[in-house]
């Protein structure tokens, strides 16, 4: 039927536009070390920021500090408004955020997606 294809395209564009912006918490050392050679720290931050801009999400790269990155990510995953995504291959951290993260992405898979 004429025009039917256009209606679907418009509906798809509208649905994509309405997608909520996720806060993406990145387990920095886990992602950085998932590729060889390891991604330098500053480069990882820059590439994660670019990925967030391209995909329309807020990205927080979490490094070890006064507390472990795992503890910070687990806390933030519970505290931040949804949707929250977590990027890590750490099994223990994945288990800790399983009930609060809408999506969990593997560190290596994410690293390979970075621009």
Buried (B, 14 or more C-beta within 10 A) or exposed (E): EEEEEEEEEEEEEEEEEEEEEBBBBBBBBBBBBBBEEBBEEEEBBBBBBEBBEEEEBBBBBBBEEEEEBBBBBBBBBEEBEEBBBBBBBBEEBBEBBEEBBBEBBBBBEBBEEBE
